[in-house]
Amino acid sequence: MDTAERIRYEIDVTDVEYIKHGGKPYLARVYKPKGAGPFPLLIDIHGGAWVNKDRMSDEGTDAPLARTGVVVAALDFRMPGDGENCAYPASMQDINFAVRWFKANAAKFGIDPTRVGILGVSSGGHQAMLTAMRPHDATYTALQGPVGVDATVQCAVMCWPVIDPLGRYEYAQGLKGGEHDKQAKNWITSHDRYWGSTGNMAKANPTRLLERGETAVMPPVIYLQGTADLAHPVPNRDRFIAQYRKAGGRVDLHLFEGVGEAFITNDPNSQQAKEAVAKIIEFVHRELG
């Protein structure tokens, strides 16, 4: 079934508070199909090098997906600059909590809590993949919340993820002094602000935890990237995919010729972006029903 045939719903778009820290509410933008449901749920984690952007960044993906009969919840979460204790692992704790919160409130949003996926863009791809692989990690489940639910998901959508944070940090270090010096320094600064140490970058790392032989949940993955993407090194991508498949996981890789990072975000009406969103829609409905 092509995307046009799947677009059957008008949608409501609302902001809801899912958690509060130090009196500050953190919101999710919920794209909900108008219909009886229950619908599958996709949690969206925005990019921005762990320190920028917000829940509205991925509307070009979230709204079309919702129109095919999926509730999409795009999250704000703690980032450096929000206050104390907002660097790693704060965002991971908020994301884990949000998955549990939406499952616990499934009836309110017309969600089937047994059909849940997660989507992440760039740094959000790292956070989404780590959430999917480590839903029970005590570091990430530290925020007390609804009982009787967990943060497991049935699939993961990776849009040009920073799949190996330490690898990207080392890559950026190597670009300093060259034609991409300014961009490299921005990446390095963002890494330092969020992670605090290279040890954290290595530990909370989807690729390297597999290489260390650590236990991980391995839902099906779709991985999308442009061939002109400077920000997300190809060797990092290939290393993760090889390890995930070696460990028994499934990864569907889709490359888009001639476009760079954020090609859906920057121009959702481009042909490449439309093709990528169609791939995401097809994958989500196949995996979540």
SENUKOL-605775 format. One record per residue (C-alpha): residue in three letters; chain; x negated, y, z. Coordinates in nm, 2 decimals, always signed. Layout:
+------+-----+--------+--------+--------+
! type ! mol !   east !  north !     up !
+------+-----+--------+--------+--------+
!  ala !   A !      X !      Y !      Z !
...
+------+-----+--------+--------+--------+
END
This chain:
+------+-----+--------+--------+--------+
! type ! mol !   east !  north !     up !
+------+-----+--------+--------+--------+
!  met !   A !  +0.00 !  +0.00 !  +0.00 !
!  asp !   A !  -0.15 !  +0.34 !  -0.10 !
!  thr !   A !  -0.15 !  +0.65 !  +0.13 !
!  ala !   A !  +0.14 !  +0.82 !  -0.05 !
!  glu !   A !  +0.37 !  +0.52 !  +0.02 !
!  arg !   A !  +0.27 !  +0.52 !  +0.38 !
!  ile !   A !  +0.36 !  +0.88 !  +0.44 !
!  arg !   A !  +0.71 !  +0.84 !  +0.58 !
!  tyr !   A !  +0.73 !  +1.07 !  +0.88 !
!  glu !   A !  +0.75 !  +1.43 !  +0.98 !
!  ile !   A !  +0.55 !  +1.50 !  +1.29 !
!  asp !   A !  +0.56 !  +1.70 !  +1.61 !
!  val !   A !  +0.24 !  +1.85 !  +1.74 !
!  thr !   A !  +0.21 !  +1.93 !  +2.11 !
!  asp !   A !  -0.06 !  +1.99 !  +2.37 !
!  val !   A !  -0.05 !  +1.79 !  +2.69 !
!  glu !   A !  -0.26 !  +1.80 !  +3.00 !
!  tyr !   A !  -0.41 !  +1.45 !  +3.07 !
!  ile !   A !  -0.66 !  +1.55 !  +3.35 !
!  lys !   A !  -0.78 !  +1.84 !  +3.55 !
!  his !   A !  -1.13 !  +1.92 !  +3.69 !
!  gly !   A !  -1.19 !  +2.20 !  +3.94 !
!  gly !   A !  -0.86 !  +2.35 !  +3.86 !
!  lys !   A !  -0.93 !  +2.35 !  +3.48 !
!  pro !   A !  -0.68 !  +2.15 !  +3.27 !
!  tyr !   A !  -0.81 !  +1.93 !  +2.99 !
!  leu !   A !  -0.57 !  +1.89 !  +2.70 !
!  ala !   A !  -0.49 !  +1.64 !  +2.43 !
!  arg !   A !  -0.34 !  +1.75 !  +2.11 !
!  val !   A !  -0.08 !  +1.49 !  +2.03 !
!  tyr !   A !  +0.04 !  +1.43 !  +1.67 !
!  lys !   A !  +0.36 !  +1.22 !  +1.71 !
!  pro !   A !  +0.57 !  +1.08 !  +1.42 !
!  lys !   A !  +0.94 !  +1.16 !  +1.45 !
!  gly !   A !  +1.09 !  +0.82 !  +1.49 !
!  ala !   A !  +1.19 !  +0.56 !  +1.74 !
!  gly !   A !  +0.85 !  +0.38 !  +1.75 !
!  pro !   A !  +0.68 !  +0.23 !  +1.93 !
!  phe !   A !  +0.38 !  +0.34 !  +1.72 !
!  pro !   A !  +0.02 !  +0.25 !  +1.74 !
!  leu !   A !  -0.21 !  +0.50 !  +1.91 !
!  leu !   A !  -0.54 !  +0.64 !  +1.79 !
!  ile !   A !  -0.75 !  +0.85 !  +2.03 !
!  asp !   A !  -0.97 !  +1.11 !  +1.84 !
!  ile !   A !  -1.30 !  +1.23 !  +1.98 !
!  his !   A !  -1.43 !  +1.54 !  +1.81 !
!  gly !   A !  -1.79 !  +1.62 !  +1.72 !
!  gly !   A !  -2.01 !  +1.92 !  +1.79 !
!  ala !   A !  -2.34 !  +1.76 !  +1.92 !
!  trp !   A !  -2.17 !  +1.69 !  +2.25 !
!  val !   A !  -2.15 !  +2.06 !  +2.34 !
!  asn !   A !  -1.93 !  +2.23 !  +2.08 !
!  lys !   A !  -1.58 !  +2.22 !  +1.91 !
!  asp !   A !  -1.25 !  +2.11 !  +2.05 !
!  arg !   A !  -0.94 !  +1.90 !  +2.01 !
!  met !   A !  -0.83 !  +2.09 !  +1.70 !
!  ser !   A !  -1.14 !  +2.01 !  +1.49 !
!  asp !   A !  -1.01 !  +1.70 !  +1.32 !
!  glu !   A !  -0.66 !  +1.81 !  +1.21 !
!  gly !   A !  -0.74 !  +1.73 !  +0.85 !
!  thr !   A !  -0.77 !  +1.36 !  +0.95 !
!  asp !   A !  -0.52 !  +1.35 !  +1.25 !
!  ala !   A !  -0.22 !  +1.50 !  +1.08 !
!  pro !   A !  -0.22 !  +1.28 !  +0.77 !
!  leu !   A !  -0.27 !  +0.97 !  +0.98 !
!  ala !   A !  +0.02 !  +1.06 !  +1.21 !
!  arg !   A !  +0.25 !  +1.10 !  +0.90 !
!  thr !   A !  +0.20 !  +0.73 !  +0.83 !
!  gly !   A !  +0.34 !  +0.63 !  +1.16 !
!  val !   A !  +0.05 !  +0.65 !  +1.41 !
!  val !   A !  +0.04 !  +0.86 !  +1.73 !
!  val !   A !  -0.29 !  +1.05 !  +1.73 !
!  ala !   A !  -0.42 !  +1.21 !  +2.05 !
!  ala !   A !  -0.72 !  +1.44 !  +1.99 !
!  leu !   A !  -0.90 !  +1.51 !  +2.32 !
!  asp !   A !  -1.07 !  +1.80 !  +2.49 !
!  phe !   A !  -1.32 !  +1.67 !  +2.75 !
!  arg !   A !  -1.59 !  +1.81 !  +2.97 !
!  met !   A !  -1.89 !  +1.95 !  +2.80 !
!  pro !   A !  -2.21 !  +2.13 !  +2.92 !
!  gly !   A !  -2.11 !  +2.49 !  +2.99 !
!  asp !   A !  -1.78 !  +2.40 !  +3.15 !
!  gly !   A !  -1.92 !  +2.40 !  +3.50 !
!  glu !   A !  -2.12 !  +2.17 !  +3.73 !
!  asn !   A !  -2.14 !  +1.80 !  +3.65 !
!  cys !   A !  -2.02 !  +1.84 !  +3.29 !
!  ala !   A !  -2.32 !  +1.68 !  +3.11 !
!  tyr !   A !  -2.35 !  +1.30 !  +3.05 !
!  pro !   A !  -2.16 !  +1.10 !  +3.16 !
!  ala !   A !  -1.87 !  +1.34 !  +3.23 !
!  ser !   A !  -1.73 !  +1.32 !  +2.88 !
!  met !   A !  -1.75 !  +0.94 !  +2.87 !
!  gln !   A !  -1.55 !  +0.93 !  +3.20 !
!  asp !   A !  -1.28 !  +1.17 !  +3.06 !
!  ile !   A !  -1.25 !  +0.96 !  +2.74 !
!  asn !   A !  -1.22 !  +0.64 !  +2.93 !
!  phe !   A !  -0.96 !  +0.80 !  +3.16 !
!  ala !   A !  -0.76 !  +0.93 !  +2.86 !
!  val !   A !  -0.73 !  +0.59 !  +2.70 !
!  arg !   A !  -0.59 !  +0.45 !  +3.02 !
!  trp !   A !  -0.37 !  +0.76 !  +3.08 !
!  phe !   A !  -0.21 !  +0.73 !  +2.74 !
!  lys !   A !  -0.15 !  +0.36 !  +2.78 !
!  ala !   A !  +0.01 !  +0.42 !  +3.12 !
!  asn !   A !  +0.23 !  +0.69 !  +2.96 !
!  ala !   A !  +0.31 !  +0.49 !  +2.65 !
!  ala !   A !  +0.69 !  +0.52 !  +2.68 !
!  lys !   A !  +0.67 !  +0.90 !  +2.70 !
!  phe !   A !  +0.49 !  +0.92 !  +2.36 !
!  gly !   A !  +0.65 !  +0.63 !  +2.18 !
!  ile !   A !  +0.33 !  +0.43 !  +2.19 !
!  asp !   A !  +0.27 !  +0.05 !  +2.19 !
!  pro !   A !  -0.01 !  +0.02 !  +2.45 !
!  thr !   A !  -0.12 !  -0.31 !  +2.30 !
!  arg !   A !  -0.21 !  -0.14 !  +1.97 !
!  val !   A !  -0.47 !  +0.13 !  +2.04 !
!  gly !   A !  -0.77 !  +0.24 !  +1.84 !
!  ile !   A !  -1.04 !  +0.51 !  +1.87 !
!  leu !   A !  -1.19 !  +0.75 !  +1.62 !
!  gly !   A !  -1.50 !  +0.96 !  +1.66 !
!  val !   A !  -1.68 !  +1.22 !  +1.45 !
!  ser !   A !  -2.06 !  +1.27 !  +1.47 !
!  ser !   A !  -2.14 !  +1.30 !  +1.85 !
!  gly !   A !  -1.78 !  +1.20 !  +1.90 !
!  gly !   A !  -1.86 !  +0.88 !  +1.70 !
!  his !   A !  -2.12 !  +0.80 !  +1.96 !
!  gln !   A !  -1.88 !  +0.85 !  +2.25 !
!  ala !   A !  -1.60 !  +0.66 !  +2.08 !
!  met !   A !  -1.81 !  +0.36 !  +1.99 !
!  leu !   A !  -1.96 !  +0.35 !  +2.34 !
!  thr !   A !  -1.61 !  +0.37 !  +2.49 !
!  ala !   A !  -1.50 !  +0.08 !  +2.27 !
!  met !   A !  -1.80 !  -0.13 !  +2.35 !
!  arg !   A !  -1.81 !  -0.06 !  +2.72 !
!  pro !   A !  -1.44 !  -0.01 !  +2.84 !
!  his !   A !  -1.51 !  -0.16 !  +3.18 !
!  asp !   A !  -1.85 !  +0.00 !  +3.26 !
!  ala !   A !  -1.83 !  +0.13 !  +3.61 !
!  thr !   A !  -2.01 !  +0.45 !  +3.52 !
!  tyr !   A !  -1.73 !  +0.54 !  +3.27 !
!  thr !   A !  -1.43 !  +0.41 !  +3.47 !
!  ala !   A !  -1.53 !  +0.62 !  +3.77 !
!  leu !   A !  -1.23 !  +0.85 !  +3.75 !
!  gln !   A !  -0.94 !  +0.70 !  +3.94 !
!  gly !   A !  -0.62 !  +0.68 !  +3.75 !
!  pro !   A !  -0.34 !  +0.46 !  +3.64 !
!  val !   A !  -0.35 !  +0.10 !  +3.76 !
!  gly !   A !  -0.27 !  -0.20 !  +3.54 !
!  val !   A !  -0.43 !  -0.06 !  +3.23 !
!  asp !   A !  -0.78 !  -0.05 !  +3.10 !
!  ala !   A !  -0.97 !  +0.14 !  +2.82 !
!  thr !   A !  -1.00 !  -0.15 !  +2.57 !
!  val !   A !  -0.92 !  -0.07 !  +2.21 !
!  gln !   A !  -0.85 !  -0.29 !  +1.91 !
!  cys !   A !  -1.05 !  -0.10 !  +1.65 !
!  ala !   A !  -1.30 !  +0.19 !  +1.61 !
!  val !   A !  -1.32 !  +0.45 !  +1.33 !
!  met !   A !  -1.67 !  +0.60 !  +1.29 !
!  cys !   A !  -1.71 !  +0.92 !  +1.09 !
!  trp !   A !  -2.08 !  +0.98 !  +1.04 !
!  pro !   A !  -2.16 !  +0.90 !  +1.41 !
!  val !   A !  -2.47 !  +0.98 !  +1.60 !
!  ile !   A !  -2.49 !  +0.61 !  +1.65 !
!  asp !   A !  -2.84 !  +0.61 !  +1.80 !
!  pro !   A !  -2.88 !  +0.93 !  +2.01 !
!  leu !   A !  -3.25 !  +0.87 !  +2.09 !
!  gly !   A !  -3.32 !  +0.79 !  +1.73 !
!  arg !   A !  -3.15 !  +1.11 !  +1.61 !
!  tyr !   A !  -3.35 !  +1.31 !  +1.88 !
!  glu !   A !  -3.68 !  +1.16 !  +1.75 !
!  tyr !   A !  -3.57 !  +1.23 !  +1.40 !
!  ala !   A !  -3.50 !  +1.60 !  +1.48 !
!  gln !   A !  -3.84 !  +1.63 !  +1.65 !
!  gly !   A !  -4.00 !  +1.52 !  +1.33 !
!  leu !   A !  -3.81 !  +1.79 !  +1.13 !
!  lys !   A !  -3.95 !  +2.08 !  +1.34 !
!  gly !   A !  -4.17 !  +2.32 !  +1.15 !
!  gly !   A !  -4.02 !  +2.23 !  +0.81 !
!  glu !   A !  -3.74 !  +2.36 !  +0.59 !
!  his !   A !  -3.48 !  +2.22 !  +0.84 !
!  asp !   A !  -3.66 !  +2.37 !  +1.15 !
!  lys !   A !  -3.36 !  +2.58 !  +1.27 !
!  gln !   A !  -3.11 !  +2.29 !  +1.24 !
!  ala !   A !  -3.35 !  +2.05 !  +1.41 !
!  lys !   A !  -3.41 !  +2.28 !  +1.70 !
!  asn !   A !  -3.03 !  +2.32 !  +1.74 !
!  trp !   A !  -2.99 !  +1.95 !  +1.76 !
!  ile !   A !  -3.27 !  +1.91 !  +2.01 !
!  thr !   A !  -3.12 !  +2.18 !  +2.23 !
!  ser !   A !  -2.78 !  +2.02 !  +2.22 !
!  his !   A !  -2.93 !  +1.68 !  +2.30 !
!  asp !   A !  -3.12 !  +1.82 !  +2.60 !
!  arg !   A !  -2.81 !  +2.00 !  +2.73 !
!  tyr !   A !  -2.59 !  +1.70 !  +2.72 !
!  trp !   A !  -2.83 !  +1.41 !  +2.79 !
!  gly !   A !  -3.08 !  +1.55 !  +3.04 !
!  ser !   A !  -3.34 !  +1.29 !  +2.95 !
!  thr !   A !  -3.45 !  +1.05 !  +2.68 !
!  gly !   A !  -3.38 !  +0.77 !  +2.92 !
!  asn !   A !  -3.01 !  +0.84 !  +2.91 !
!  met !   A !  -3.02 !  +0.86 !  +2.53 !
!  ala !   A !  -3.17 !  +0.51 !  +2.52 !
!  lys !   A !  -2.94 !  +0.37 !  +2.79 !
!  ala !   A !  -2.60 !  +0.49 !  +2.67 !
!  asn !   A !  -2.68 !  +0.39 !  +2.32 !
!  pro !   A !  -2.46 !  +0.15 !  +2.11 !
!  thr !   A !  -2.75 !  +0.04 !  +1.89 !
!  arg !   A !  -3.00 !  -0.02 !  +2.16 !
!  leu !   A !  -2.78 !  -0.19 !  +2.41 !
!  leu !   A !  -2.71 !  -0.45 !  +2.14 !
!  glu !   A !  -3.09 !  -0.48 !  +2.07 !
!  arg !   A !  -3.14 !  -0.53 !  +2.45 !
!  gly !   A !  -2.88 !  -0.82 !  +2.44 !
!  glu !   A !  -2.64 !  -0.65 !  +2.67 !
!  thr !   A !  -2.27 !  -0.75 !  +2.69 !
!  ala !   A !  -2.04 !  -0.55 !  +2.47 !
!  val !   A !  -1.68 !  -0.56 !  +2.35 !
!  met !   A !  -1.69 !  -0.56 !  +1.97 !
!  pro !   A !  -1.37 !  -0.45 !  +1.80 !
!  pro !   A !  -1.36 !  -0.41 !  +1.42 !
!  val !   A !  -1.53 !  -0.09 !  +1.29 !
!  ile !   A !  -1.49 !  +0.12 !  +0.98 !
!  tyr !   A !  -1.80 !  +0.34 !  +0.92 !
!  leu !   A !  -1.78 !  +0.64 !  +0.68 !
!  gln !   A !  -2.07 !  +0.87 !  +0.57 !
!  gly !   A !  -2.17 !  +1.09 !  +0.29 !
!  thr !   A !  -2.49 !  +1.01 !  +0.09 !
!  ala !   A !  -2.62 !  +1.36 !  +0.13 !
!  asp !   A !  -2.58 !  +1.36 !  +0.51 !
!  leu !   A !  -2.89 !  +1.52 !  +0.67 !
!  ala !   A !  -2.77 !  +1.51 !  +1.03 !
!  his !   A !  -2.72 !  +1.14 !  +1.07 !
!  pro !   A !  -3.03 !  +0.93 !  +0.95 !
!  val !   A !  -2.96 !  +0.63 !  +0.73 !
!  pro !   A !  -3.21 !  +0.41 !  +0.92 !
!  asn !   A !  -3.01 !  +0.47 !  +1.24 !
!  arg !   A !  -2.69 !  +0.37 !  +1.06 !
!  asp !   A !  -2.84 !  +0.06 !  +0.90 !
!  arg !   A !  -3.00 !  -0.05 !  +1.23 !
!  phe !   A !  -2.67 !  -0.03 !  +1.42 !
!  ile !   A !  -2.47 !  -0.21 !  +1.15 !
!  ala !   A !  -2.73 !  -0.49 !  +1.13 !
!  gln !   A !  -2.72 !  -0.53 !  +1.51 !
!  tyr !   A !  -2.34 !  -0.52 !  +1.53 !
!  arg !   A !  -2.30 !  -0.78 !  +1.26 !
!  lys !   A !  -2.57 !  -1.00 !  +1.41 !
!  ala !   A !  -2.38 !  -1.00 !  +1.74 !
!  gly !   A !  -2.07 !  -1.11 !  +1.56 !
!  gly !   A !  -1.89 !  -0.78 !  +1.51 !
!  arg !   A !  -1.73 !  -0.66 !  +1.18 !
!  val !   A !  -1.83 !  -0.33 !  +1.02 !
!  asp !   A !  -1.67 !  -0.20 !  +0.70 !
!  leu !   A !  -1.91 !  +0.06 !  +0.55 !
!  his !   A !  -1.79 !  +0.32 !  +0.30 !
!  leu !   A !  -2.03 !  +0.57 !  +0.15 !
!  phe !   A !  -1.92 !  +0.89 !  -0.03 !
!  glu !   A !  -2.15 !  +1.01 !  -0.31 !
!  gly !   A !  -2.30 !  +1.35 !  -0.29 !
!  val !   A !  -2.14 !  +1.49 !  +0.02 !
!  gly !   A !  -2.30 !  +1.58 !  +0.36 !
!  glu !   A !  -2.20 !  +1.56 !  +0.72 !
!  ala !   A !  -1.85 !  +1.68 !  +0.82 !
!  phe !   A !  -1.72 !  +1.65 !  +0.46 !
!  ile !   A !  -1.36 !  +1.57 !  +0.58 !
!  thr !   A !  -1.38 !  +1.84 !  +0.85 !
!  asn !   A !  -1.51 !  +2.11 !  +0.62 !
!  asp !   A !  -1.29 !  +2.05 !  +0.32 !
!  pro !   A !  -1.00 !  +1.81 !  +0.39 !
!  asn !   A !  -0.85 !  +1.88 !  +0.05 !
!  ser !   A !  -1.15 !  +1.76 !  -0.14 !
!  gln !   A !  -1.13 !  +1.44 !  -0.34 !
!  gln !   A !  -1.40 !  +1.28 !  -0.13 !
!  ala !   A !  -1.22 !  +1.37 !  +0.19 !
!  lys !   A !  -0.88 !  +1.24 !  +0.07 !
!  glu !   A !  -1.04 !  +0.91 !  -0.03 !
!  ala !   A !  -1.21 !  +0.89 !  +0.31 !
!  val !   A !  -0.88 !  +0.96 !  +0.50 !
!  ala !   A !  -0.71 !  +0.70 !  +0.28 !
!  lys !   A !  -0.97 !  +0.44 !  +0.39 !
!  ile !   A !  -0.91 !  +0.53 !  +0.75 !
!  ile !   A !  -0.53 !  +0.50 !  +0.71 !
!  glu !   A !  -0.57 !  +0.16 !  +0.54 !
!  phe !   A !  -0.80 !  +0.03 !  +0.81 !
!  val !   A !  -0.59 !  +0.16 !  +1.11 !
!  his !   A !  -0.27 !  +0.00 !  +0.98 !
!  arg !   A !  -0.45 !  -0.32 !  +0.90 !
!  glu !   A !  -0.60 !  -0.35 !  +1.24 !
!  leu !   A !  -0.32 !  -0.20 !  +1.45 !
!  gly !   A !  -0.01 !  -0.30 !  +1.24 !
+------+-----+--------+--------+--------+
END
